[in-house]
Amino acid sequence: MLPDNLKDRPIAAAVEAFDADAITAGKFDRNELTLEISPGKIVSVCGFLKYDQKFVRLSTVTAVDRYPADLRFEVVYHLHSVERNERLRLKCRLPGADPVIESVTSVWRAANWYERETFDMFGIRFLNHPDLRRILMPDDWEGYPLRKDYPITGPRI
């Protein structure tokens, strides 16, 4: 549900009109719009934003570890409408036990390497990703270095 303070934001209102259940929270702070999206709706919302709202550029996909919170991870998408020079941030909250979300590579091919990096550093799996494997760490590396519970000195070799 769209928060009342975002009802005057055209993009937020458009997403709510597209799928009223997609938005779980949001804020407009420092002239930046952030929408929290239900993880199960991320692909359809991204498709709507790209094709109907002209957010043709995916700047990045990354994650935040909110350990020890119950919904430990946030997957963060930064979108850009070149036509309107407008930016939008989407966030999806995931549990720490089995962080899984649908890949948006079907919407933006650029998501491929961003999602691989997020998988490699945080251990978040992206369903239906065309090639989800490590990209920065060696294939036999154990653990995910950007998780807050990862040993600060790394593994002893």
Contacts in CASP RR format, 6 or more apart in sequence:
PFRMAT RR
TARGET T0000
AUTHOR 0000-0000-0000
METHOD contacts of the structure
MODEL  1
MLPDNLKDRPIAAAVEAFDADAITAGKFDRNELTLEISPGKIVSVCGFLK
YDQKFVRLSTVTAVDRYPADLRFEVVYHLHSVERNERLRLKCRLPGADPV
IESVTSVWRAANWYERETFDMFGIRFLNHPDLRRILMPDDWEGYPLRKDY
PITGPRI
1 16 0 8 1.000
1 20 0 8 1.000
1 21 0 8 1.000
1 23 0 8 1.000
1 24 0 8 1.000
2 12 0 8 1.000
2 13 0 8 1.000
2 15 0 8 1.000
2 16 0 8 1.000
2 20 0 8 1.000
2 23 0 8 1.000
2 26 0 8 1.000
3 25 0 8 1.000
3 26 0 8 1.000
3 27 0 8 1.000
5 27 0 8 1.000
5 28 0 8 1.000
6 12 0 8 1.000
6 13 0 8 1.000
6 26 0 8 1.000
6 27 0 8 1.000
6 28 0 8 1.000
6 33 0 8 1.000
6 35 0 8 1.000
7 13 0 8 1.000
9 28 0 8 1.000
9 33 0 8 1.000
11 33 0 8 1.000
11 35 0 8 1.000
11 49 0 8 1.000
11 53 0 8 1.000
11 86 0 8 1.000
11 88 0 8 1.000
12 23 0 8 1.000
12 26 0 8 1.000
12 33 0 8 1.000
12 35 0 8 1.000
14 48 0 8 1.000
14 52 0 8 1.000
14 53 0 8 1.000
15 22 0 8 1.000
15 23 0 8 1.000
15 35 0 8 1.000
15 45 0 8 1.000
15 48 0 8 1.000
15 49 0 8 1.000
16 22 0 8 1.000
16 23 0 8 1.000
18 45 0 8 1.000
18 48 0 8 1.000
18 52 0 8 1.000
19 41 0 8 1.000
19 44 0 8 1.000
19 45 0 8 1.000
19 48 0 8 1.000
21 38 0 8 1.000
21 41 0 8 1.000
22 37 0 8 1.000
22 38 0 8 1.000
22 41 0 8 1.000
22 44 0 8 1.000
22 45 0 8 1.000
23 35 0 8 1.000
23 36 0 8 1.000
23 37 0 8 1.000
23 38 0 8 1.000
24 36 0 8 1.000
24 37 0 8 1.000
24 38 0 8 1.000
24 93 0 8 1.000
25 35 0 8 1.000
25 36 0 8 1.000
26 33 0 8 1.000
26 34 0 8 1.000
26 35 0 8 1.000
26 36 0 8 1.000
27 33 0 8 1.000
27 34 0 8 1.000
28 34 0 8 1.000
32 87 0 8 1.000
32 89 0 8 1.000
33 87 0 8 1.000
33 88 0 8 1.000
33 89 0 8 1.000
34 88 0 8 1.000
34 89 0 8 1.000
34 90 0 8 1.000
34 91 0 8 1.000
35 88 0 8 1.000
35 89 0 8 1.000
35 90 0 8 1.000
35 91 0 8 1.000
36 90 0 8 1.000
36 91 0 8 1.000
36 92 0 8 1.000
36 93 0 8 1.000
37 45 0 8 1.000
37 90 0 8 1.000
37 91 0 8 1.000
37 92 0 8 1.000
38 92 0 8 1.000
39 75 0 8 1.000
39 92 0 8 1.000
39 93 0 8 1.000
39 94 0 8 1.000
39 101 0 8 1.000
39 102 0 8 1.000
40 101 0 8 1.000
40 102 0 8 1.000
42 75 0 8 1.000
42 77 0 8 1.000
42 90 0 8 1.000
42 92 0 8 1.000
42 101 0 8 1.000
42 102 0 8 1.000
42 104 0 8 1.000
43 102 0 8 1.000
43 103 0 8 1.000
43 104 0 8 1.000
43 106 0 8 1.000
43 107 0 8 1.000
45 90 0 8 1.000
46 77 0 8 1.000
46 79 0 8 1.000
46 90 0 8 1.000
46 104 0 8 1.000
46 107 0 8 1.000
46 108 0 8 1.000
47 107 0 8 1.000
49 55 0 8 1.000
49 79 0 8 1.000
49 88 0 8 1.000
50 56 0 8 1.000
50 107 0 8 1.000
50 108 0 8 1.000
53 81 0 8 1.000
54 81 0 8 1.000
54 82 0 8 1.000
54 83 0 8 1.000
54 84 0 8 1.000
55 79 0 8 1.000
55 80 0 8 1.000
55 81 0 8 1.000
55 86 0 8 1.000
55 88 0 8 1.000
56 80 0 8 1.000
56 81 0 8 1.000
56 82 0 8 1.000
56 83 0 8 1.000
57 79 0 8 1.000
57 80 0 8 1.000
57 81 0 8 1.000
57 82 0 8 1.000
57 108 0 8 1.000
57 110 0 8 1.000
58 77 0 8 1.000
58 78 0 8 1.000
58 79 0 8 1.000
58 80 0 8 1.000
58 104 0 8 1.000
58 107 0 8 1.000
58 108 0 8 1.000
58 110 0 8 1.000
58 111 0 8 1.000
58 114 0 8 1.000
59 78 0 8 1.000
59 79 0 8 1.000
59 80 0 8 1.000
59 87 0 8 1.000
60 76 0 8 1.000
60 77 0 8 1.000
60 78 0 8 1.000
60 114 0 8 1.000
61 75 0 8 1.000
61 76 0 8 1.000
61 77 0 8 1.000
61 78 0 8 1.000
61 104 0 8 1.000
61 111 0 8 1.000
61 114 0 8 1.000
61 115 0 8 1.000
61 118 0 8 1.000
62 75 0 8 1.000
62 76 0 8 1.000
62 114 0 8 1.000
62 117 0 8 1.000
62 118 0 8 1.000
63 73 0 8 1.000
63 74 0 8 1.000
63 75 0 8 1.000
63 76 0 8 1.000
63 118 0 8 1.000
63 121 0 8 1.000
63 122 0 8 1.000
63 124 0 8 1.000
63 146 0 8 1.000
64 73 0 8 1.000
64 74 0 8 1.000
64 76 0 8 1.000
65 72 0 8 1.000
65 73 0 8 1.000
65 122 0 8 1.000
65 146 0 8 1.000
65 147 0 8 1.000
65 148 0 8 1.000
66 72 0 8 1.000
66 73 0 8 1.000
66 74 0 8 1.000
67 147 0 8 1.000
67 148 0 8 1.000
67 149 0 8 1.000
70 95 0 8 1.000
71 93 0 8 1.000
71 94 0 8 1.000
71 95 0 8 1.000
71 96 0 8 1.000
72 94 0 8 1.000
72 95 0 8 1.000
72 96 0 8 1.000
72 99 0 8 1.000
73 93 0 8 1.000
73 94 0 8 1.000
73 95 0 8 1.000
73 96 0 8 1.000
73 99 0 8 1.000
73 122 0 8 1.000
73 124 0 8 1.000
74 91 0 8 1.000
74 92 0 8 1.000
74 93 0 8 1.000
74 94 0 8 1.000
75 91 0 8 1.000
75 92 0 8 1.000
75 94 0 8 1.000
75 101 0 8 1.000
75 118 0 8 1.000
75 124 0 8 1.000
76 89 0 8 1.000
76 90 0 8 1.000
76 91 0 8 1.000
77 89 0 8 1.000
77 90 0 8 1.000
77 91 0 8 1.000
77 104 0 8 1.000
78 87 0 8 1.000
78 88 0 8 1.000
78 89 0 8 1.000
79 87 0 8 1.000
79 88 0 8 1.000
79 89 0 8 1.000
79 90 0 8 1.000
80 86 0 8 1.000
80 87 0 8 1.000
80 88 0 8 1.000
81 87 0 8 1.000
81 88 0 8 1.000
92 101 0 8 1.000
94 100 0 8 1.000
94 101 0 8 1.000
94 124 0 8 1.000
99 122 0 8 1.000
99 123 0 8 1.000
99 124 0 8 1.000
99 125 0 8 1.000
100 124 0 8 1.000
100 125 0 8 1.000
100 126 0 8 1.000
100 127 0 8 1.000
101 124 0 8 1.000
101 125 0 8 1.000
101 126 0 8 1.000
101 127 0 8 1.000
102 126 0 8 1.000
102 127 0 8 1.000
102 128 0 8 1.000
103 111 0 8 1.000
103 115 0 8 1.000
103 126 0 8 1.000
103 127 0 8 1.000
103 128 0 8 1.000
103 129 0 8 1.000
103 130 0 8 1.000
103 132 0 8 1.000
104 111 0 8 1.000
104 115 0 8 1.000
105 111 0 8 1.000
105 112 0 8 1.000
105 115 0 8 1.000
105 126 0 8 1.000
105 128 0 8 1.000
105 129 0 8 1.000
105 130 0 8 1.000
106 128 0 8 1.000
112 129 0 8 1.000
112 130 0 8 1.000
112 131 0 8 1.000
113 135 0 8 1.000
115 126 0 8 1.000
115 129 0 8 1.000
115 132 0 8 1.000
116 129 0 8 1.000
116 131 0 8 1.000
116 132 0 8 1.000
116 133 0 8 1.000
116 134 0 8 1.000
116 135 0 8 1.000
117 135 0 8 1.000
117 136 0 8 1.000
118 124 0 8 1.000
118 126 0 8 1.000
119 125 0 8 1.000
119 126 0 8 1.000
119 129 0 8 1.000
119 132 0 8 1.000
119 133 0 8 1.000
119 134 0 8 1.000
119 135 0 8 1.000
120 134 0 8 1.000
120 135 0 8 1.000
120 136 0 8 1.000
120 137 0 8 1.000
120 144 0 8 1.000
121 136 0 8 1.000
121 137 0 8 1.000
121 144 0 8 1.000
121 145 0 8 1.000
121 146 0 8 1.000
122 144 0 8 1.000
122 146 0 8 1.000
122 147 0 8 1.000
123 143 0 8 1.000
123 144 0 8 1.000
123 147 0 8 1.000
125 132 0 8 1.000
126 132 0 8 1.000
133 139 0 8 1.000
134 141 0 8 1.000
137 145 0 8 1.000
142 155 0 8 1.000
143 150 0 8 1.000
144 150 0 8 1.000
145 154 0 8 1.000
END
